[in-house]
Amino acid sequence: MAVDPLIELRDVNKYYGELHVLRDINLTVGTGEVVVVIGPSGSGKSTLCRTINRLEDIHSGTVAFDGRPLPAEGRALARLRAEVGMVFQSFNLFAHRTVLQNVSLAQVKVRRRGRGEADRRSRELLDRVGLLAHADKYPVQLSGGQQQRVAIARALAMEPKALLFDEPTSALDPEMINEVLEVMRQLARDGMTMVVVTHEMGFARASAHRVVFMADGGIVEDRAPEEFFTSPRSERAKDFLSKILKH
C-alpha cells in the first residue's frame, strides 16, 4: 500500500553493555499501517518497539516520527509521547485511581483538557472498549483482560497518531486474550497506525499489513502476512514458524 511514512528507523543500533540488541535496523511504518513484529525471545522485538517513543535510547542511527527526529528530552519528548501511544505487557494502571480517572488523568495533565471534557472523552472510549459500566471501579476489581482494555482506552484518549503494543496479551489468561485482540482488530479496521509485538499469529495473519520477523537483533524478513506464513524465505523464519505454529 502506498502510504506516507509516519515512523522511520534508519541504521539503528542499540547495545546493553557488550550485547548488541538491535543491529542496523531499517524500518518504515506508513500512516494507517499495521506492522506486527514477531520472533524468538531475545530477538530485540520489545527493544525496537520502545525506541520508537524513546523509552529506549539508541547508540547510532536515527528514529523519526512524522518527518521529525525524536527529541532527546523535555517537553518536546513529552509531546511526542502524546502522539505515540504505548500499551505495555503489564497494564501500568494507577491502583488508587478509578478506571475513569486512569483514562482522564493524562488528558488533563498533558493535553490540558478540562476535567469535564476529559471525563466525557474517557466515557466514550470506555464504551468503545466495552467497559463503560466499570468506569467507577478500581483496577483491582477488573480482570486482566479488562485492565488491558482500560490501558488501550487510556492510550487512545491522547488521540495519538500511532499506537505501540509491546506483548499486550502475554500476561493474560487464555480466555481473556481474545477480548483484547478484538479491540485491537477493530482499531486496525479503523485505520489506526500500529506497531504490535506479539506471539499471536492469528492476529498477525488477519490484521497486519506487514509482518516483521526478527532474530538476533536484526530484521530477517519484512513481508506481507500471507507470503510470510506460507513461504518464509529464511531458515530462521522457517524454524520459528515450525515450532510456534504447532501450538
Beta strands, then each sheet from edge to edge (+ up, - down):
strand 1: 5-16
strand 2: 19-30
strand 3: 34-38
strand 4: 60-65
strand 5: 68-69
strand 6: 84-87
strand 7: 162-166
strand 8: 193-197
strand 9: 210-215
strand 10: 218-223
sheet 1: 2+ 1- 4+ 5-
sheet 2: 6+ 7+ 8+ 3+ 9+ 10-
end
